[in-house]
Amino acid sequence: MLSSEKKMTMIAICQLIARFLAGCLLLAGVPGAAHAQNGSATLPVVNGTPFTSGPVTVDGAHCGWNYVLGGGAFYAARFPSASAMPLGCAITVTNVDPMPTGANATGAKWVAVDVAPACQARNGGIYLWPRQSMQVSVVSSGVWLVTRCPGLWELPSGVVTMNVDPINGSDTRGVADGLSTGARAFASMIGAMNYAGELMRFNFKNHTRLQIKLCASCADALGIHWPPHGGEPLGAQGGAGLTIDCNGGSLGGTPSMDLYFSAVVQAQNCTFLNGISVSEGGRYREFGSGGNTYCAPSGQSVFTLALRGEIYLNSDSTICGGIAVNSVVSNNNSTFVNAATMTFSGALTVTQTVNGTELSYTNFGAVRGGSNVTGAKWNLIENSVLGNSANVPGTSAGMTCNTCVAD
């Protein structure tokens, strides 16, 4: 015989099982409810088909449902204050837009929900990129909590373009996604690179190439300061993993590009108004057709390398006229190689064209317009080496220490 206490316990367990089964049957009967292949129930779509424009406003009548967003545009899914929602309410949000391949229409969505800084939450929201899903819940009275983060956005293989427009775009979170031009573009190239570094992951095995592309003939006044310690973004591989295309436009800032800590960047169609600096293992290459123009701010240098920095000009390039301390400063075991043709386009006055110190290596390659350069050809000290020295322009001889080499 069972005691009354045991009988009551068994009855309570049976009641819980009955309620669970009833809930499963109810969910199965909801229009739009779906089932996974393993037979377990999944959340139903909130309206049967994806929303295609926004903003979309979440409401308490759909706790436990899935807001499905699509349409190829960038818009917000707005959550009300958690105090207006019942305790335990859980909402899933899914972005069903396609991955960006070529010129297809796709867009991130901005999940505007006031949560603690988790899942890269900033400015009152979280980016939900194409093919990502996330969930938020009311876990205590009046408080939203992210119970499933979208994680880093895993980019497809091939070329993915992030657009930049300094006039119409924005670097403010929740305002732009970079997956289209105009108002959806980011406002600066470094802004787009920072978004990629924080929120995205490359396809390592099948090689993602992220291209940061400026609007045609636009001027980005900020320039690029990029010190990612070799992770740019996570999963990047190959010299063309991260490329910039200025599209005939220019980069300001001083210097216009500053690479540190094993950063690797390639560029094409750019005018660097205020020189390039590469140091502490940073590597710069030209990309594709090249077509880059390099200028120096008055009294400074066009190319500056330090602490194992590398610059490799593998496409024809143009050097601006003006007044500079050096065309190339290379020191601390750094390497500068011109493997194409540098054209000196206008009158350039230098202290010396090449200043090599501390085990540096410079190979000057082919030159046009060398007669435009006024100043000493080179100054080599501390075991530095200069190749193709006959191509180095200048109006006075170079100086070479007794432990240095100028071929």
C-alpha positions in Angstrom: 0.0 0.0 0.0 1.3 3.5 -0.9 1.2 6.1 1.8 -1.0 9.2 1.2 2.2 11.3 0.9 3.5 9.1 -1.9 0.1 9.1 -3.7 0.0 12.9 -3.7 3.6 13.0 -5.1 2.6 10.6 -8.0 -0.5 12.6 -8.7 1.5 15.8 -9.0 4.0 14.2 -11.4 1.2 12.9 -13.6 -0.4 16.3 -13.7 2.9 17.9 -14.8 3.3 15.3 -17.6 -0.2 15.9 -18.7 0.3 19.6 -18.9 3.5 19.1 -20.9 1.8 16.9 -23.4 -1.1 19.3 -23.8 1.4 22.1 -24.4 3.1 20.1 -27.2 -0.3 19.4 -28.8 -1.3 23.0 -28.6 2.0 24.2 -30.3 1.6 21.6 -33.0 -1.9 23.0 -33.7 -0.7 26.6 -34.0 -0.9 27.9 -37.7 2.6 28.3 -39.0 4.2 26.1 -36.4 7.1 24.1 -37.7 8.9 20.9 -36.6 12.6 20.0 -36.8 13.6 16.9 -38.6 14.3 15.2 -35.3 10.6 15.7 -34.4 11.1 18.4 -31.7 8.9 21.5 -32.0 10.5 24.8 -33.2 9.2 28.3 -32.7 6.4 29.3 -35.1 6.9 32.3 -37.4 5.1 35.3 -36.0 3.2 36.2 -39.2 3.8 33.2 -41.4 6.1 35.1 -43.8 9.1 37.3 -43.2 8.7 41.0 -42.5 10.2 42.9 -45.4 10.4 46.4 -44.1 10.4 48.1 -40.7 10.7 49.1 -38.1 9.0 46.0 -36.7 7.6 46.3 -33.2 7.6 43.3 -30.9 4.6 42.9 -28.6 3.6 40.7 -25.7 1.0 38.7 -27.6 3.8 36.8 -29.3 5.8 35.5 -26.4 7.5 32.3 -27.5 7.3 33.2 -31.2 9.9 33.9 -33.8 10.0 37.3 -35.5 11.4 36.5 -39.0 12.9 39.5 -40.8 13.9 39.7 -44.5 13.4 42.0 -47.5 17.0 42.9 -48.2 16.8 46.2 -46.4 18.4 47.5 -43.1 15.7 48.3 -40.5 15.0 47.8 -36.8 13.1 45.2 -34.7 12.1 47.3 -31.7 11.4 45.8 -28.3 9.3 47.6 -25.7 10.4 48.1 -22.1 10.6 44.7 -20.4 8.2 46.1 -17.8 5.4 46.0 -20.4 6.0 42.2 -21.0 5.1 39.3 -18.9 7.7 37.6 -16.7 9.3 34.6 -18.6 8.4 36.1 -22.1 11.0 34.8 -24.7 11.2 36.3 -28.2 13.4 34.9 -31.0 14.4 37.1 -33.9 15.8 35.6 -37.2 17.3 37.4 -40.2 16.5 35.3 -43.3 18.2 37.6 -45.8 20.7 35.8 -48.0 24.5 36.0 -47.5 26.1 38.8 -49.5 27.4 37.4 -52.8 27.9 39.7 -55.7 25.3 42.5 -55.9 22.4 40.6 -54.3 20.0 42.5 -52.0 20.6 41.7 -48.4 20.8 43.6 -45.1 21.6 43.4 -41.4 18.8 44.1 -38.9 19.1 46.2 -35.8 17.5 44.5 -32.8 16.7 47.5 -30.7 16.4 46.2 -27.1 17.7 47.6 -23.9 20.0 44.9 -22.5 23.3 44.8 -20.6 26.4 45.1 -22.7 26.5 41.5 -23.9 26.7 40.0 -27.4 28.4 43.2 -28.6 25.3 45.2 -27.5 25.9 49.0 -28.0 23.7 52.0 -28.3 20.6 50.2 -27.2 20.8 47.3 -29.6 22.5 44.4 -31.4 23.3 43.8 -35.1 21.6 40.7 -36.5 23.4 39.9 -39.8 22.0 37.8 -42.6 21.2 34.2 -41.6 21.7 34.9 -37.9 19.2 34.3 -35.0 19.0 35.4 -31.4 16.7 35.3 -28.4 15.9 37.7 -25.6 13.8 36.9 -22.5 12.3 38.7 -19.5 14.1 36.8 -16.7 13.2 39.1 -13.9 10.6 41.8 -13.5 11.2 44.6 -16.0 14.6 43.2 -17.2 15.5 41.9 -20.7 18.3 39.4 -21.0 19.9 38.0 -24.1 19.5 34.2 -23.7 21.0 33.3 -27.1 23.6 35.6 -28.7 23.9 35.7 -32.5 27.6 35.3 -32.3 30.2 36.6 -34.8 28.8 36.8 -38.3 30.5 34.1 -40.4 31.1 35.6 -43.8 30.9 33.5 -47.0 33.9 32.6 -49.1 34.8 35.0 -51.9 34.5 38.8 -52.0 32.3 40.5 -49.5 32.1 44.3 -49.8 31.5 46.8 -47.0 30.6 50.3 -48.4 31.9 53.6 -47.1 30.4 57.1 -47.8 31.7 60.0 -45.7 28.9 62.3 -46.7 25.8 60.1 -46.5 26.9 57.2 -44.3 27.3 56.8 -40.6 29.6 55.0 -38.1 27.0 55.2 -35.4 25.6 51.8 -34.3 22.2 51.0 -35.5 22.2 53.6 -38.2 24.0 51.7 -41.1 25.2 48.2 -42.0 27.6 48.8 -44.8 25.9 46.2 -47.1 24.7 48.9 -49.5 25.6 52.4 -50.6 24.4 55.8 -49.6 22.7 56.1 -46.2 23.4 52.4 -45.5 27.2 52.9 -45.9 29.6 53.4 -43.1 31.1 56.9 -42.8 34.8 56.0 -42.8 37.0 53.2 -43.9 38.4 52.7 -40.4 34.8 52.6 -39.1 34.0 49.7 -41.5 37.2 47.9 -40.5 36.4 48.3 -36.8 32.9 46.8 -37.3 34.4 43.9 -39.2 37.1 43.3 -36.5 34.5 43.2 -33.7 31.4 41.6 -35.2 32.6 39.3 -38.1 34.5 36.1 -38.7 36.1 35.1 -42.0 35.7 31.7 -43.8 39.2 30.5 -43.2 39.3 27.3 -45.2 37.6 28.7 -48.3 39.0 32.2 -47.9 36.9 35.3 -47.4 38.2 38.5 -48.9 36.7 41.5 -47.2 36.8 44.6 -49.5 36.2 48.1 -47.9 35.1 50.3 -50.7 34.8 54.1 -50.7 32.2 55.9 -52.8 33.5 57.0 -56.2 36.0 59.9 -55.9 35.1 60.6 -52.3 37.4 61.9 -49.6 37.7 60.1 -46.3 39.2 62.6 -43.9 39.9 60.2 -41.0 42.5 57.9 -42.6 43.2 54.4 -41.3 44.8 53.5 -37.9 44.8 49.7 -37.8 46.6 47.8 -34.9 44.8 44.4 -34.8 47.6 42.2 -33.4 47.3 40.0 -36.5 43.6 39.3 -36.1 41.8 41.3 -38.8 39.1 40.0 -38.4 39.1 36.5 -36.9 39.8 33.8 -39.5 41.5 36.1 -42.0 44.1 34.4 -44.2 46.2 35.4 -47.2 47.6 38.7 -48.2 44.3 39.8 -49.8 42.2 38.9 -46.8 41.5 42.6 -46.1 41.6 45.0 -49.0 40.7 48.7 -49.4 39.5 50.2 -52.6 39.3 54.0 -52.6 37.5 54.0 -55.9 39.4 57.0 -57.2 39.1 58.8 -53.8 41.5 59.9 -51.1 42.4 59.2 -47.5 43.3 62.0 -45.1 44.6 61.7 -41.6 48.3 62.0 -40.7 49.6 59.5 -41.7 46.8 58.5 -44.1 47.4 54.8 -43.2 49.1 53.6 -40.0 49.6 49.8 -39.7 50.9 48.1 -36.5 51.2 44.7 -34.8 51.2 42.3 -37.8 48.3 44.0 -39.6 48.1 43.1 -43.3 46.3 45.4 -45.7 46.2 45.7 -49.5 45.0 48.8 -51.4 44.0 50.0 -54.8 42.8 53.2 -56.5 43.8 55.3 -53.5 45.4 58.7 -53.0 47.2 58.7 -49.6 47.4 62.4 -48.9 49.7 62.3 -45.9 52.0 59.3 -46.2 52.0 55.7 -45.0 53.5 54.4 -41.8 54.1 50.7 -41.2 55.7 49.4 -38.0 56.0 46.5 -35.5 55.4 43.7 -38.1 52.7 45.6 -40.1 52.6 44.7 -43.8 51.3 46.8 -46.7 50.8 45.6 -50.3 49.2 47.0 -53.4 46.2 45.1 -54.7 44.8 44.3 -58.2 45.5 47.2 -60.6 47.2 49.3 -57.9 46.7 52.8 -59.3 47.7 54.3 -55.9 49.2 57.8 -55.4 51.4 58.5 -52.4 51.9 62.0 -51.0 53.7 63.4 -47.9 52.6 66.1 -45.6 55.0 69.0 -45.7 58.3 68.3 -43.9 57.5 64.6 -43.4 58.0 61.4 -45.4 56.0 59.5 -48.0 56.8 56.0 -46.7 57.9 55.3 -43.1 58.9 51.9 -41.9 60.1 50.8 -38.5 60.5 47.6 -36.3 60.2 44.9 -39.0 57.6 46.8 -41.1 57.1 45.8 -44.8 55.9 47.8 -47.8 55.7 46.0 -51.2 54.7 48.0 -54.2 53.8 45.4 -56.7 51.9 47.7 -59.1 52.8 51.0 -60.8 52.4 54.0 -58.4 52.7 57.7 -58.4 54.6 59.9 -55.9 53.4 63.5 -55.4 55.5 66.6 -55.5 56.1 68.8 -52.6 58.7 69.1 -49.7 59.5 66.0 -47.7 62.2 64.8 -45.4 62.4 61.5 -47.3 60.7 59.5 -49.9 61.5 56.3 -48.0 62.5 56.0 -44.4 63.3 52.4 -43.5 64.8 51.3 -40.2 64.8 48.7 -37.5 65.1 45.7 -39.8 62.3 46.8 -42.1 61.9 46.1 -45.8 60.7 48.4 -48.7 60.4 46.9 -52.2 59.3 48.6 -55.3 58.6 45.7 -57.8 56.9 47.9 -60.4 57.4 51.5 -61.5 57.2 54.6 -59.3 56.5 57.8 -61.2 57.5 61.1 -59.5 54.8 63.3 -60.9 56.0 66.8 -59.8 58.8 68.7 -58.2 59.8 67.0 -54.9 62.4 68.3 -52.5 63.9 65.9 -50.0 66.7 65.8 -47.5 67.4 62.3 -49.0 65.3 60.0 -51.1 66.2 56.9 -49.0 67.1 57.0 -45.4 68.1 53.5 -44.3 69.1 52.6 -40.7 69.4 49.6 -38.4 69.6 46.6 -40.8 67.0 48.0 -43.2 66.6 46.7 -46.8 65.4 48.9 -49.6 65.0 47.9 -53.2 64.0 50.9 -55.3 62.9 49.3 -58.6 62.0 51.2 -61.7 61.5 55.0 -61.7 60.0 57.6 -64.0 60.2 61.3 -63.5 63.4 61.1 -61.4 64.5 64.5 -62.6 61.7 66.0 -60.5 63.5 65.1 -57.3 66.0 67.5 -55.6 68.2 66.4 -52.7 70.6 63.7 -51.7 70.0 60.2 -53.1 70.4 58.2 -49.9 71.9 58.0 -46.4 72.6 54.4 -45.3 73.9 53.6 -41.8 74.0 50.7 -39.3 74.4 47.8 -41.8 71.6 48.9 -44.1 71.3 47.6 -47.7 70.0 49.4 -50.8 69.2 47.5 -54.1 68.8 49.1 -57.5 70.6 52.1 -56.2 71.1 53.4 -59.8 67.4 54.1 -59.9 67.2 56.3 -56.8 66.6 59.9 -57.9 68.3 62.9 -56.4 70.7 65.7 -57.3 73.5 64.8 -55.0 75.4 61.6 -54.2 74.3 59.1 -51.5 76.2 58.5 -48.3 77.0 54.9 -47.4 78.6 53.7 -44.1 81.5 51.2 -44.3 79.1 48.3 -43.1 76.4 49.2 -45.5 75.7 48.2 -49.1 74.5 50.1 -52.1 74.8 47.9 -55.2 
